[in-house]
């Protein structure tokens, strides 16, 4: 004889990814294009965010993690991949990659994500991302350019998928600004491999 018990069903995991469409307007002008190459190192991330689980917070002092709402891959990998994809599409550099096996790159871009999360403030939800970026000559400790980003966007539909959508939009906006700033630093100089 089998005993049947009513077991509550376990929710299925839901997986999220950061994404946005690249636009023709994201390509830099011909005069800003360089022969320089850029290595984008895998971004670092604060330990509290180094997880597949989406983070949400009600206060600056407490972290919460969704049990069944997960990143498809670690957030630092997704953000790094988005940066590479955006800068490749921009045409600012002759080559953008995470590894250079034959010839060393001219420049290196590093980043650290200090927050990527949902902020719950009473009746309001926000998507929040904070990160620091730094451009230097390859194998140089002296930064040529750095930028601190700390932005949030109100989310009107209170579900994690809309937080992820808003995070994607924030990253898109910031990468457009980053591309313009990098063009000011290296654009038009035609500093190719082997030049000082």
LOTI-163278 format. One record per residue (C-alpha): residue in three letters; x, z, y. Coordinates in steps of 0.1 Angstrom, whole numbers, padded with zeros to 4 digits, always signed. Layout:
// LOTI-163278
alaXZY/...
***
This chain:
// LOTI-163278
unk+0000+0000+0000/unk+0014-0010+0034/unk+0008+0011+0065/unk+0003-0009+0096/unk+0012+0007+0129/unk+0005-0006+0163/unk+0039-0013+0179/unk+0040-0022+0215/unk+0055-0056+0220/unk+0089-0057+0236/unk+0091-0080+0266/unk+0112-0111+0262/unk+0144-0114+0282/unk+0142-0137+0312/unk+0173-0155+0324/unk+0181-0165+0360/unk+0206-0187+0377/unk+0217-0194+0412/unk+0211-0230+0422/unk+0205-0254+0452/unk+0205-0291+0458/unk+0235-0306+0475/unk+0226-0329+0505/unk+0242-0359+0521/unk+0245-0338+0552/unk+0269-0314+0533/unk+0296-0341+0533/unk+0322-0337+0561/unk+0330-0366+0585/unk+0357-0390+0575/unk+0380-0376+0602/unk+0378-0341+0587/unk+0388-0352+0551/unk+0423-0343+0540/unk+0447-0352+0512/unk+0451-0315+0505/unk+0441-0299+0472/unk+0423-0265+0468/unk+0423-0241+0439/unk+0393-0217+0439/unk+0401-0186+0419/unk+0375-0169+0399/unk+0358-0145+0423/unk+0361-0108+0418/unk+0331-0085+0419/unk+0324-0048+0424/unk+0320-0029+0391/unk+0284-0020+0397/unk+0275-0057+0399/unk+0297-0069+0370/unk+0268-0071+0346/unk+0243-0096+0333/unk+0214-0074+0345/unk+0199-0080+0379/unk+0205-0051+0403/unk+0178-0036+0425/unk+0181-0007+0449/unk+0158+0015+0468/unk+0185+0033+0487/unk+0222+0030+0494/unk+0229+0058+0470/unk+0213+0046+0438/unk+0216+0015+0416/unk+0188+0003+0393/unk+0191-0024+0367/unk+0163-0046+0353/unk+0160-0043+0315/unk+0148-0077+0307/unk+0157-0097+0339/unk+0192-0111+0333/unk+0217-0135+0349/unk+0223-0165+0327/unk+0260-0159+0332/unk+0279-0133+0352/unk+0272-0135+0389/unk+0308-0139+0399/unk+0311-0170+0377/unk+0280-0185+0391/unk+0291-0180+0427/unk+0326-0193+0420/unk+0311-0224+0404/unk+0288-0229+0434/unk+0317-0227+0458/unk+0337-0253+0438/unk+0306-0276+0435/unk+0299-0274+0472/unk+0335-0279+0484/unk+0339-0309+0460/unk+0307-0325+0473/unk+0318-0319+0509/unk+0348-0342+0505/unk+0370-0320+0527/unk+0397-0317+0501/unk+0411-0344+0479/unk+0406-0322+0448/unk+0389-0288+0443/unk+0392-0271+0409/unk+0398-0237+0393/unk+0430-0248+0375/unk+0458-0272+0384/unk+0479-0280+0353/unk+0502-0307+0366/unk+0508-0303+0403/unk+0503-0270+0422/unk+0475-0271+0448/unk+0481-0269+0485/unk+0457-0241+0492/unk+0440-0213+0473/unk+0406-0197+0480/unk+0399-0163+0467/unk+0367-0142+0470/unk+0353-0108+0462/unk+0316-0101+0459/unk+0307-0066+0470/unk+0269-0069+0466/unk+0244-0093+0450/unk+0211-0076+0447/unk+0174-0071+0454/unk+0168-0045+0481/unk+0134-0027+0479/unk+0125-0011+0512/unk+0089+0003+0509/unk+0066-0027+0511/unk+0094-0052+0519/unk+0118-0069+0495/unk+0151-0085+0505/unk+0177-0106+0488/unk+0212-0093+0498/unk+0247-0107+0492/unk+0280-0096+0506/unk+0314-0111+0499/unk+0348-0116+0514/unk+0366-0150+0513/unk+0402-0158+0520/unk+0422-0190+0523/unk+0459-0191+0519/unk+0487-0215+0511/unk+0492-0215+0473/unk+0513-0186+0462/unk+0514-0171+0497/unk+0501-0137+0506/unk+0495-0146+0542/unk+0459-0156+0549/unk+0453-0187+0570/unk+0415-0179+0572/unk+0392-0151+0561/unk+0355-0145+0564/unk+0333-0115+0557/unk+0297-0124+0547/unk+0269-0098+0546/unk+0235-0113+0548/unk+0200-0106+0536/unk+0167-0125+0535/unk+0132-0113+0533/unk+0113-0121+0500/unk+0076-0125+0504/unk+0067-0129+0467/unk+0077-0097+0450/unk+0092-0110+0418/unk+0129-0113+0408/unk+0127-0151+0405/unk+0120-0153+0443/unk+0149-0129+0450/unk+0172-0152+0430/unk+0158-0182+0450/unk+0165-0164+0483/unk+0200-0155+0471/unk+0206-0192+0463/unk+0194-0201+0498/unk+0217-0176+0514/unk+0247-0189+0495/unk+0238-0224+0505/unk+0236-0215+0542/unk+0269-0196+0541/unk+0288-0223+0522/unk+0278-0248+0549/unk+0293-0225+0575/unk+0324-0219+0553/unk+0329-0257+0549/unk+0328-0262+0587/unk+0353-0233+0593/unk+0377-0246+0566/unk+0375-0280+0582/unk+0387-0265+0614/unk+0416-0249+0596/unk+0428-0278+0574/unk+0407-0308+0584/unk+0423-0338+0599/unk+0458-0325+0592/unk+0463-0347+0561/unk+0484-0319+0546/unk+0489-0333+0511/unk+0509-0319+0481/unk+0545-0312+0489/unk+0541-0308+0527/unk+0548-0276+0544/
***
